[in-house]
Amino acid sequence: MGFWKRLVGREQKAASLDDLMRQVYGGGRESGSGVVVNVQTALEVATVLACCRVIAEGVSQVPFKVYRDAAAGSEPAKDHPVYHRLYRRPNPWQTSFEFRETLMFHMILCGNAYVFVNRVGLKREVSELIPIEPHRVTVKQNRDYSLEYKVAAAETGETAVFGQDAIWHLRGPSWNSWMGMDATKLARNAIGLAVTLEQGQSEFQKNGAQPSSSYSVKDKLSPERFEFLAKWLDRHAPGGDRYGKPVILDNEAKWAAQMMSAVDQQLIETRKFQIEEICRAFRVMPIMVGQSDKAATYASAEQMFLAHVVHTLAPWYQRIEQSADVNLFSEEELAAGYYTKFIPNALMRGAAKDRAEFYAKALGSGGSGAWMTPNEVRGLEEMDRIEGGDDLAKPIVNKPANPAPKPASEEE
């Protein structure tokens, strides 16, 4: 078995998801609420999972293509080997959607995503793009500012060192410029508090949503009497034969609640606030994770969805496009005009009327000068080019109509 097969884990033995997550992300940092926050515990928080999914799916569901600048304008470079890897099949076991979704989960939660770029032949063409789990990669910056990547094999732990030409390193927001910041560490207090609230509510519901209480009697209890009362109390607990029935007390006994209810703790309000707090950390609007705003109308909700594309997804598009350009293309290819581009127009379908008005003005409607050609508009809409569609429309000048000739009687 070669190192490369061990490295990417193609021959790795089957393991349960829980075992894998413990091995990969077992460590973590304790939050202010006392809960250890790592990738596994963070993903178990519904809001974190929803934020990751809405970003990852927003990046994965739109076309990601390679284009080439040409004399007649930009056109898809379907003959370039990277085109097929990014748009359809990056490796033998993943689709483009699955590949980008995996990378986004790595980037969102860990701040970094790593891809082995398998180049073959004399031309060093890209034949495979293999994602590597972040915990298996150690990055070092050399004195000349170049980066090297020590990658551990998935099964044996054997390591190998690769240069920047072999590893496509995608970074999230960075402090030192060469490593992305870990979101689960930066937002650990918000995530940890959400975990604590969920655990507390789960325990509360596990006890039948009944508060803890005390049973006090006048005289001192003997061990035998204590055991009898303990069994008696169990009969009134959830699952007991007297659960939910009136409690009969004797010997001047008193039963008093000792714990605040969920209403007293304002649990619901706190949990709502934690949803918003986690959304702030991941820069996702609460409405995108199912936290509805009662004051929102259909029109305002539509604008929120558009804002999600502009303010949440668009920065990720730019980050990935620029990273792909400098890591997957040679200097000669960049000089030849090759570049990558996301086509997010599919996410803007809800604003068809606004897009139609914009395109109409861009094509010169209303007498204004045109600044887009029909083929440029068709390209944005994922439509084929048409013959004669590369010329800017000339402005139409409306001349006043000639006045009607006067009747002969009026001329005399």
C-alpha positions as CSV (number, residue, x, y, z in Angstrom):
1,M,0.0,0.0,0.0
2,G,1.6,3.3,-1.1
3,F,1.9,6.4,0.9
4,W,-0.5,8.3,-1.3
5,K,-3.3,5.8,-0.8
6,R,-2.7,5.9,3.0
7,L,-2.6,9.7,2.8
8,V,-6.0,10.2,1.3
9,G,-7.5,7.3,3.2
10,R,-8.8,5.2,0.3
11,E,-7.9,2.1,2.2
12,Q,-9.0,3.3,5.6
13,K,-11.0,0.9,7.8
14,A,-14.6,1.6,8.4
15,A,-15.4,3.5,11.6
16,S,-18.5,5.0,13.1
17,L,-19.1,8.7,12.8
18,D,-18.8,9.2,16.6
19,D,-15.4,7.4,16.7
20,L,-14.1,9.4,13.7
21,M,-15.2,12.7,15.2
22,R,-13.6,11.8,18.5
23,Q,-10.4,10.9,16.8
24,V,-10.4,14.0,14.6
25,Y,-11.8,16.7,16.8
26,G,-11.6,15.2,20.3
27,G,-9.7,18.2,21.7
28,G,-11.1,21.6,22.2
29,R,-11.0,24.7,24.4
30,E,-13.2,25.2,27.4
31,S,-15.8,28.0,27.1
32,G,-16.9,30.4,29.8
33,S,-19.8,28.2,30.6
34,G,-17.5,25.2,31.3
35,V,-18.3,23.3,28.1
36,V,-15.4,22.2,25.9
37,V,-16.1,23.5,22.4
38,N,-14.6,21.8,19.4
39,V,-15.9,20.9,15.9
40,Q,-18.0,18.0,17.1
41,T,-19.7,19.8,20.0
42,A,-20.2,22.9,17.8
43,L,-21.9,20.9,15.1
44,E,-24.3,19.4,17.7
45,V,-25.7,22.9,18.2
46,A,-28.6,23.3,15.7
47,T,-27.8,26.9,15.0
48,V,-24.1,26.2,14.2
49,L,-25.1,23.3,11.9
50,A,-27.7,25.5,10.2
51,C,-25.2,28.3,9.6
52,C,-22.7,25.9,8.1
53,R,-25.2,24.3,5.9
54,V,-26.7,27.6,4.6
55,I,-23.3,28.9,3.7
56,A,-21.9,25.6,2.3
57,E,-24.9,24.9,0.2
58,G,-25.0,28.5,-1.1
59,V,-21.5,28.1,-2.3
60,S,-22.0,24.5,-3.6
61,Q,-25.3,24.9,-5.5
62,V,-24.2,27.5,-8.0
63,P,-22.0,26.8,-11.1
64,F,-18.3,27.2,-10.6
65,K,-16.5,27.4,-14.0
66,V,-13.3,28.3,-15.7
67,Y,-13.4,31.2,-18.2
68,R,-11.0,32.7,-20.7
69,D,-10.8,36.2,-21.8
70,A,-11.1,36.3,-25.6
71,A,-11.4,39.0,-28.3
72,A,-15.2,38.6,-28.4
73,G,-15.5,38.6,-24.6
74,S,-15.2,36.0,-21.9
75,E,-16.2,32.5,-22.7
76,P,-16.2,29.2,-20.8
77,A,-12.9,27.4,-21.2
78,K,-14.3,23.9,-21.5
79,D,-11.0,22.6,-23.0
80,H,-9.0,23.4,-19.9
81,P,-8.5,20.4,-17.5
82,V,-9.4,22.5,-14.4
83,Y,-12.9,23.2,-15.9
84,H,-14.1,19.6,-15.5
85,R,-12.5,19.3,-12.1
86,L,-14.3,22.3,-10.6
87,Y,-17.6,22.1,-12.5
88,R,-18.2,18.3,-12.6
89,R,-15.9,15.8,-11.0
90,P,-12.9,16.8,-8.8
91,N,-12.0,13.3,-7.9
92,P,-13.4,9.7,-8.5
93,W,-15.7,9.7,-5.5
94,Q,-17.1,13.2,-5.2
95,T,-19.2,15.5,-7.3
96,S,-18.4,19.2,-7.5
97,F,-21.3,19.9,-5.1
98,E,-20.0,17.5,-2.5
99,F,-16.4,18.6,-2.9
100,R,-17.2,22.3,-2.4
101,E,-19.6,21.5,0.5
102,T,-16.8,19.6,2.3
103,L,-14.3,22.4,1.8
104,M,-16.8,25.0,3.1
105,F,-17.4,23.0,6.3
106,H,-13.6,22.9,6.8
107,M,-13.2,26.6,6.2
108,I,-16.2,27.8,8.2
109,L,-15.4,25.7,11.3
110,C,-11.6,25.4,11.2
111,G,-10.7,28.5,9.2
112,N,-8.6,26.4,6.7
113,A,-9.3,23.9,4.0
114,Y,-6.6,21.9,2.2
115,V,-6.7,20.2,-1.2
116,F,-4.0,18.0,-2.7
117,V,-3.6,19.0,-6.4
118,N,-2.6,15.9,-8.3
119,R,-0.7,17.1,-11.4
120,V,0.4,14.7,-14.1
121,G,2.4,14.7,-17.3
122,L,5.0,17.0,-18.7
123,K,2.4,19.8,-18.7
124,R,1.6,19.2,-15.1
125,E,-2.1,19.2,-15.8
126,V,-4.5,18.9,-12.8
127,S,-6.0,15.4,-12.8
128,E,-7.5,15.2,-9.3
129,L,-8.4,17.5,-6.5
130,I,-8.3,15.6,-3.1
131,P,-9.7,17.3,0.0
132,I,-7.6,16.6,3.2
133,E,-9.1,17.0,6.7
134,P,-7.6,20.0,8.4
135,H,-6.4,18.1,11.5
136,R,-4.0,16.1,9.4
137,V,-2.1,19.1,8.0
138,T,0.6,21.2,9.8
139,V,1.6,24.4,8.0
140,K,5.0,26.0,8.4
141,Q,6.1,29.4,7.0
142,N,9.8,29.4,5.9
143,R,12.2,32.3,6.1
144,D,11.5,33.1,2.5
145,Y,7.8,33.3,3.3
146,S,7.0,30.2,1.3
147,L,4.7,27.7,2.9
148,E,5.2,23.9,3.4
149,Y,2.6,21.4,4.4
150,K,3.3,18.3,6.5
151,V,0.4,15.9,5.9
152,A,-0.3,12.8,8.0
153,A,-1.7,9.7,6.4
154,A,-5.2,8.9,7.4
155,E,-4.6,5.5,8.8
156,T,-0.9,5.1,9.8
157,G,0.0,8.7,10.8
158,E,3.0,8.5,8.4
159,T,3.9,12.1,7.3
160,A,5.1,13.7,4.1
161,V,6.0,17.3,3.3
162,F,4.5,19.1,0.3
163,G,5.2,22.5,-1.2
164,Q,2.7,25.1,-2.2
165,D,2.4,23.8,-5.8
166,A,0.9,20.5,-4.4
167,I,-1.5,21.9,-1.8
168,W,-4.4,24.2,-2.5
169,H,-4.8,26.1,0.7
170,L,-8.1,27.9,1.2
171,R,-8.2,30.3,4.1
172,G,-11.0,32.0,6.0
173,P,-10.4,35.4,7.7
174,S,-6.7,35.5,8.8
175,W,-4.7,37.4,11.4
176,N,-1.2,36.4,10.3
177,S,-2.0,36.3,6.6
178,W,-1.1,32.6,6.0
179,M,-3.4,30.7,8.4
180,G,-7.2,31.2,8.8
181,M,-8.7,31.8,12.2
182,D,-10.6,29.0,14.0
183,A,-14.2,30.0,14.3
184,T,-15.1,27.4,16.9
185,K,-12.4,28.9,19.2
186,L,-13.3,32.5,18.5
187,A,-17.0,31.9,19.1
188,R,-16.6,29.3,21.8
189,N,-18.4,31.3,24.5
190,A,-21.5,31.8,22.4
191,I,-21.5,28.2,21.3
192,G,-20.7,26.9,24.8
193,L,-23.6,28.8,26.3
194,A,-25.9,27.4,23.7
195,V,-24.7,23.9,24.5
196,T,-25.3,24.5,28.3
197,L,-28.8,25.9,27.7
198,E,-29.7,22.8,25.6
199,Q,-28.3,20.4,28.1
200,G,-30.1,22.2,30.9
201,Q,-33.4,22.1,29.0
202,S,-32.9,18.4,28.1
203,E,-32.4,17.6,31.8
204,F,-35.5,19.6,32.6
205,Q,-37.6,17.7,30.1
206,K,-36.0,14.4,31.1
207,N,-37.4,15.0,34.6
208,G,-40.9,15.4,33.1
209,A,-40.6,19.2,33.1
210,Q,-41.1,19.0,36.9
211,P,-38.8,21.0,39.2
212,S,-36.7,19.4,41.9
213,S,-38.3,19.5,45.3
214,S,-37.7,18.7,49.0
215,Y,-39.8,16.5,51.3
216,S,-39.3,17.6,55.0
217,V,-40.7,15.9,58.1
218,K,-40.9,17.0,61.7
219,D,-38.9,14.1,63.3
220,K,-35.5,12.7,62.4
221,L,-35.7,9.8,59.9
222,S,-34.2,6.4,60.6
223,P,-32.4,4.7,57.8
224,E,-35.3,2.3,57.3
225,R,-37.8,5.2,57.2
226,F,-35.5,7.1,54.7
227,E,-35.4,4.1,52.3
228,F,-39.2,3.8,52.5
229,L,-39.7,7.5,51.7
230,A,-37.2,7.3,48.8
231,K,-39.2,4.4,47.2
232,W,-42.4,6.3,47.9
233,L,-41.1,9.4,46.1
234,D,-40.0,7.3,43.2
235,R,-43.6,6.3,42.7
236,H,-44.5,10.0,42.1
237,A,-41.6,10.5,39.7
238,P,-42.0,10.2,35.9
239,G,-42.5,6.5,35.2
240,G,-43.9,5.7,38.6
241,D,-47.4,4.4,39.2
242,R,-48.5,7.6,41.0
243,Y,-46.9,10.1,38.6
244,G,-49.1,13.1,38.1
245,K,-51.5,12.1,40.9
246,P,-52.1,14.1,44.2
247,V,-49.4,13.6,46.8
248,I,-50.5,12.4,50.3
249,L,-48.4,13.7,53.2
250,D,-48.3,12.8,56.8
251,N,-46.3,13.6,60.0
252,E,-46.6,17.3,59.2
253,A,-44.5,16.8,56.1
254,K,-43.9,19.6,53.6
255,W,-43.1,19.3,49.9
256,A,-41.4,22.4,48.4
257,A,-40.0,23.2,45.0
258,Q,-36.3,24.1,45.1
259,M,-35.5,25.0,41.4
260,M,-36.6,27.8,39.1
261,S,-38.9,26.9,36.3
262,A,-38.0,27.5,32.6
263,V,-40.3,30.6,32.7
264,D,-38.4,32.0,35.8
265,Q,-35.1,31.5,34.1
266,Q,-36.3,33.3,30.9
267,L,-34.9,30.2,29.1
268,I,-36.8,30.8,25.8
269,E,-35.6,34.4,25.5
270,T,-32.0,33.4,26.3
271,R,-32.1,30.6,23.7
272,K,-33.4,33.0,21.1
273,F,-30.7,35.5,21.9
274,Q,-28.0,32.7,21.5
275,I,-29.3,31.9,18.0
276,E,-28.7,35.6,17.1
277,E,-25.3,35.6,18.8
278,I,-24.1,32.5,16.9
279,C,-25.5,33.9,13.6
280,R,-23.4,37.1,14.3
281,A,-20.3,35.0,14.6
282,F,-20.9,33.2,11.3
283,R,-22.3,36.4,9.6
284,V,-25.6,34.7,8.8
285,M,-28.9,36.5,9.1
286,P,-31.2,34.6,11.6
287,I,-34.0,34.3,9.0
288,M,-31.7,32.1,7.0
289,V,-31.5,29.5,9.8
290,G,-35.2,29.5,10.4
291,Q,-35.3,32.2,13.1
292,S,-38.2,34.2,11.7
293,D,-38.8,37.8,12.3
294,K,-42.5,38.4,13.1
295,A,-42.3,41.9,11.8
296,A,-40.9,40.8,8.4
297,T,-43.2,40.9,5.4
298,Y,-42.9,38.8,2.2
299,A,-41.2,41.8,0.5
300,S,-38.7,42.4,3.3
301,A,-38.0,38.7,3.5
302,E,-37.1,38.6,-0.2
303,Q,-34.7,41.5,0.4
304,M,-33.2,39.6,3.3
305,F,-32.6,36.6,1.0
306,L,-30.9,38.9,-1.6
307,A,-28.8,40.5,1.2
308,H,-27.7,37.0,2.2
309,V,-26.3,36.4,-1.3
310,V,-24.6,39.8,-1.4
311,H,-23.2,40.1,2.2
312,T,-22.8,36.5,3.3
313,L,-22.1,34.4,0.1
314,A,-20.4,37.0,-2.2
315,P,-17.3,37.4,0.0
316,W,-16.9,33.6,0.0
317,Y,-17.3,33.5,-3.8
318,Q,-14.5,36.1,-4.1
319,R,-12.3,34.3,-1.6
320,I,-12.5,31.0,-3.4
321,E,-12.3,32.4,-6.9
322,Q,-9.1,34.3,-6.1
323,S,-7.6,31.4,-4.3
324,A,-8.4,29.0,-7.2
325,D,-6.9,31.4,-9.7
326,V,-3.5,31.7,-8.0
327,N,-3.3,28.0,-6.9
328,L,-4.7,26.1,-9.9
329,F,-3.3,28.1,-12.8
330,S,0.3,28.8,-13.8
331,E,1.6,32.3,-14.4
332,E,1.4,31.6,-18.2
333,E,-2.3,30.6,-17.9
334,L,-3.1,33.6,-15.9
335,A,-1.4,35.8,-18.5
336,A,-3.5,34.0,-21.2
337,G,-6.7,35.2,-19.4
338,Y,-7.8,32.1,-17.6
339,Y,-9.9,32.7,-14.4
340,T,-12.6,31.0,-12.3
341,K,-16.0,32.5,-11.6
342,F,-19.1,31.5,-9.6
343,I,-22.5,32.1,-11.3
344,P,-24.8,33.1,-8.5
345,N,-27.6,34.3,-10.7
346,A,-29.6,31.2,-9.9
347,L,-29.9,32.4,-6.4
348,M,-31.3,35.7,-7.6
349,R,-34.3,34.3,-9.5
350,G,-36.7,35.7,-6.9
351,A,-35.8,39.2,-8.2
352,A,-36.6,38.4,-11.8
353,K,-38.5,41.8,-12.2
354,D,-35.5,43.8,-10.9
355,R,-33.1,41.9,-13.1
356,A,-35.2,42.4,-16.1
357,E,-35.3,46.2,-15.5
358,F,-31.6,46.3,-14.9
359,Y,-30.8,44.4,-18.1
360,A,-33.3,46.5,-20.1
361,K,-31.4,49.7,-19.0
362,A,-28.1,48.0,-19.6
363,L,-29.1,47.3,-23.2
364,G,-30.1,50.9,-23.8
365,S,-33.8,51.0,-22.9
366,G,-35.3,54.4,-22.4
367,G,-32.9,56.2,-24.7
368,S,-29.9,55.9,-22.4
369,G,-26.6,54.6,-23.7
370,A,-26.1,50.9,-23.6
371,W,-23.2,49.5,-21.5
372,M,-23.9,45.8,-22.0
373,T,-24.2,43.7,-25.1
374,P,-26.9,41.0,-25.6
375,N,-24.3,38.3,-25.3
376,E,-23.0,39.6,-22.0
377,V,-26.6,39.5,-20.6
378,R,-27.1,36.0,-22.0
379,G,-23.8,34.9,-20.4
380,L,-25.0,36.1,-17.0
381,E,-28.2,34.1,-17.5
382,E,-26.3,30.9,-18.5
383,M,-27.5,31.1,-22.1
384,D,-25.6,30.4,-25.3
385,R,-24.2,33.3,-27.3
386,I,-26.1,34.5,-30.4
387,E,-24.7,35.7,-33.7
388,G,-24.5,39.5,-33.8
389,G,-25.0,39.8,-30.1
390,D,-21.6,41.4,-29.3
391,D,-22.4,44.9,-30.4
392,L,-23.6,47.7,-28.2
393,A,-27.1,48.9,-29.1
394,K,-27.2,52.4,-30.5
395,P,-29.3,54.9,-28.6
396,I,-32.7,55.6,-30.3
397,V,-33.4,59.3,-30.9
398,N,-37.1,60.1,-31.0
399,K,-37.6,62.9,-33.5
400,P,-40.8,65.0,-33.3
401,A,-43.4,64.0,-35.8
402,N,-43.9,66.3,-38.8
403,P,-46.9,68.6,-38.3
404,A,-50.0,67.6,-40.4
405,P,-50.5,69.8,-43.5
406,K,-53.1,72.5,-43.1
407,P,-56.4,72.2,-45.1
408,A,-56.6,74.3,-48.3
409,S,-59.4,76.4,-46.9
410,E,-57.1,77.6,-44.0
411,E,-54.3,78.4,-46.4
412,E,-56.6,80.8,-48.4
